[in-house]
Amino acid sequence: MIDFISSVTDVATNEIQIENIITEEAGAYYENQKSAEEVADIIQSRVSLYLSENS
């Protein structure tokens, strides 16, 4: 997933912020600190909050 995100070259400001959220939270999964489901829930929550505050 990270390789895909890194390969995208044409992004808007909102998308960069969402990418940052994903990157920050995905680390906990790859370091075996949280399950994929926990990380997905956190990412969804943070992105929803970000979008509601910035739309």
C-alpha positions in Angstrom: 0.0 0.0 0.0 2.8 2.4 0.9 4.5 1.8 -2.5 1.2 2.6 -4.3 0.7 5.8 -2.3 4.3 6.9 -2.9 3.9 6.3 -6.7 1.0 8.8 -7.0 2.4 12.0 -8.4 -0.6 14.3 -8.8 -2.3 14.8 -5.5 -4.4 17.6 -3.9 -3.6 19.0 -0.5 -6.4 17.0 1.2 -5.0 13.8 -0.3 -1.5 14.6 1.0 -3.0 15.0 4.5 -4.9 11.7 4.2 -1.7 10.0 3.0 0.1 11.3 6.1 -2.7 9.9 8.3 -2.4 6.5 6.6 1.4 6.5 6.8 1.4 7.4 10.5 -1.1 4.8 11.5 0.1 2.0 9.3 3.4 1.9 11.2 1.7 0.4 14.2 0.5 -2.5 12.0 3.9 -3.1 10.5 5.5 -3.0 13.9 3.0 -5.6 15.2 1.6 -3.2 17.7 -2.0 -3.2 16.3 -4.1 -5.4 14.1 -5.1 -4.5 10.6 -8.6 -4.0 11.8 -7.6 -1.7 14.6 -5.4 0.4 12.2 -8.2 0.5 9.6 -10.7 1.8 12.2 -8.3 4.4 13.4 -7.5 5.6 9.9 -11.2 5.7 9.0 -11.9 7.7 12.1 -9.1 10.2 11.6 -9.8 10.7 7.9 -13.5 11.2 8.6 -12.7 13.8 11.2 -10.2 15.5 8.9 -12.7 15.7 6.0 -15.5 17.0 8.2 -13.2 19.7 9.5 -11.8 20.7 6.1 -14.8 20.5 3.7 
